[in-house]
């Protein structure tokens, strides 16, 4: 045991004298509730969480029995009711839970992510990106600039070239705008061209400005066409959740996350139920812990689905004990030793092939 571990353990050495340690960790058989989703808890009571717990228990010579629960919230309810002494699984560490129970230091850093279908785009889906407010603003600005350039050309040319720029404002400015458009597009019909020095200065200045203006405009249109040309819609960021039906696990942090972002949270008992609802188009997406989604998605091999790259609400996974548990200090120390020895990293890599945090 390292010096750092001894320092962490020292504040808890007085627990037997405080009356908080009602049982002896050396003689008791710990009742452990196991709950969670793959890869942290798998069928047959294995997975990342169980491997880490087994390692800790071996280091402590700890005896324990296990019982499976449908979900982490169910297991935590059993802990609060005194039916079990600890909960092993991907237990998210939050201030609300810390106030009601003892939670170890995190053995894994997770975050929320989004799994959604790659639905094919319809005709309206392809047109809609061009009808957004930003594009309308850009079009309005473009027309205003053309009107200004057209007016300047008309003012400069109406006396010297009335046949090209009639004195009537409507026709004259209209011809000026046509000249500006032809100039910007480099079409160069030659039907209208300035003849005065002032007109040529205005036209020349517009040529330089329009190069950058046209380049930005074409790039924006090309980007939109590229995205719509992909042929699929994917809910890949939280700003696409408003108004969407989103499957979440009951009691998970994803419930509040979806609600806070304007989505409609549809609770489900497990990830398989969420996936079935997504396949049947009863929901538009699933929000859950990222490593579980990646593991689930990898095993399904479903090319019609996609896990977003976006990550939200970083959170740690730990083990839960009842308040003032006599087991907590030693468990924390052994988990710290596992990190320092590299054993924790080896367990994670054996299941994830690398840190998927």
Order of alpha helices (4+ residues) and beta strands (2+ residues): alpha-alpha-beta-alpha-beta-alpha-beta-alpha-beta-beta-beta-alpha-alpha-alpha-alpha-beta-beta-alpha-beta-alpha-beta-alpha-beta-beta-alpha-alpha
